[in-house]
């Protein structure tokens, strides 16, 4: 009986360590994705028309603030909007995105992740 209990304890410990390691790898992957999204945010010059973290571009009045976006919109809404802004908000001045699916996912991860 003691052997069974010891083995169960070892299995639980092993499972716990595996889940922790997997969680850390997932967190690192999420952080890398957000970092690539931040690069895209700069490369695509989103900062010209949007304010983020108190920093605004010369036309920030056009696009407005992205601060607190995660509390207002989910990833699916943002993706639909980025793909075809006028289909979601007809009066939008934002151009359609030319980013790949992966790039859109990275940009959205950045926008929602901080």
N, C-alpha and C positions, 0 to 999 in steps of 0.2 A: 504494500500500500504506500509506504514511504517513497519507494522508487517511482510510482505513478505520480504522486504529488510533486516530486522533484522534477520529473520530466515535464509535467504540465506547467510548472513554474518557469522552466527553461524555455518552453515553447512560447509562453506569454511574453517573457522578456525579449526573446528573439523577434517576435511579431511587433512588439513595441518599438524596438530599435529600428526595424525595417520601415515601419510607418514614419518614424521621425526622420530617417534618412531620405525617404521618398518625399516627405513634406519639404525638407530643406532643398532638395533638387527642384521641386516644383516652384518654390519661392525664388530660387535663383533664375529659373527659366522665365518666370513672370517679370523679374527685375530686368533681365536682358531684353525682353520684349518691350517693356516700357522705355528702356534706353534707346532702342531702335526707333520707337515711336517719337521720342523727343527729337532725335536727329531728323526724322521726317518732318516734324512740326517746323523745324528751322529751315530745312531744305525747301519745303513747299511754301515757305514764307507766310505761314498762317499768322505769325506774329505781326504782320503788317496791318491786318484788319481786326485782330482780336487782342484783348487784354487777358493776361494770365499771370497769376501770382504777383499782381501789382505792376507788371511790366506791360506797356502798351506800345503799339506801333503808331505810325503817323495817321493811319485811317481806322483807329480803334473804334471810332464812333459808328463805323459801318457794320462791323461784325460783332461788336460787343464783347462782354467778358465771358470767359470760359470757366472762371472760378465757380466752384460748387456745382459743376455740370453733373457729377454723379448723383447728386440729390434730386436732380430735375429730370434726367433722361437715362434710359438704359442703353446698353451696347447695340441692341437691334435697331432702336430708333435712330441712334447716331449713324449707324451704317447706312440705313435707308436715306437719311438726310445727306450724308456725304456723297453717296452715289448719284443722287438726283435731288438737289435742294429744292428746286421749284415744284417738284411733285409733292413734297411734304409741306413746304411753306411757299405758296405761289409768289409772294412778294420778295422772296429771298434774292439777294444780289450775289450770293456765293456761286462760284462756278462748279460744275460737276467734277467729281474726282476722277483722276486718271490713274490712281494707285491700283496696284494688284490687290487681290483678296488678302494676301499675307500682310502687305503694307498697311492696308486699312485696319486689319486686326491689331497691328503694332501701334498705329496712331491712336486708335480707340483705347487700347490698354494704357497708353500714356495719358490721354485726356481724362480717363476715369480713375487712374491709379494714383493721382496726386492732387 
